[in-house]
Amino acid sequence: MKMILGRKVGMTRVYDKAGKIQPVTLVSTGPCFITQRKDIDKDGYFAIQIGFGKKKKITKAEKGHLDRADKKFPNFKYLKELRIKKKEDFEKFKEKREIKVNDFEEGEKVEVFGVSKGRGFAGVMKRHGFHGQPSSHGHKHDLRKPGSIGSTDLQRVRKGLRMAGRMGQDKVMLRNLEIIKIDGENNLLAIKGAVPGARNGLVMIKSQNV
């Protein structure tokens, strides 16, 4: 069980071991620190909390929480919790343990969690891929309208109906992404393909569950 937090830098391309060009996303990761451990006896489940990033000011409650783990911890910008199913995996993590990018290996499969880009208010054609109305037979200004929503009998709008609304800015998880290269000196991970989120967005990288 491996986990690390990082910041999405952007996309580029690198050469793999076979000399082929691979499109990758660079993620500036760690170092992260374990700020809290939760066990099944006290909290009802196994989990660890990881701190990443720095900011100038934090609340007194946040400061007190970090001081219980280690008074030398900086003002972490992000605190994320990871639940662990197996006790033997939980025992591998200890408080004050530093998590570095070198804990992962090249060629390893990982899961990446992020928040997708926000697209604002979008119509049904952009949001759901509707075809729109025909461009003839009196549809002068109705080309991108959704059409009838079919609520004649119910006299209300059904839940879950695909309509216009806020698009994007959702939690996204991608599986089976491969780590192409690891730069331990600069704390960089090169992950094959695209990673959800905008530049400088927070992403969580976790070892692939088999």
Salt bridges, closest charged atoms under 4 A:
ASP67 OD1 - LYS63 NZ 3.83
GLU81 OE1 - LYS38 NZ 2.92
ASP89 OD1 - LYS92 NZ 3.78
ASP103 OD2 - ARG97 NH2 3.84
GLU108 OE1 - LYS2 NZ 3.38
GLU111 OE2 - ARG175 NH1 2.72
GLU111 OE1 - LYS206 NZ 3.25
ASP142 OD1 - LYS145 NZ 3.09
ASP170 OD1 - ARG166 NH2 3.64
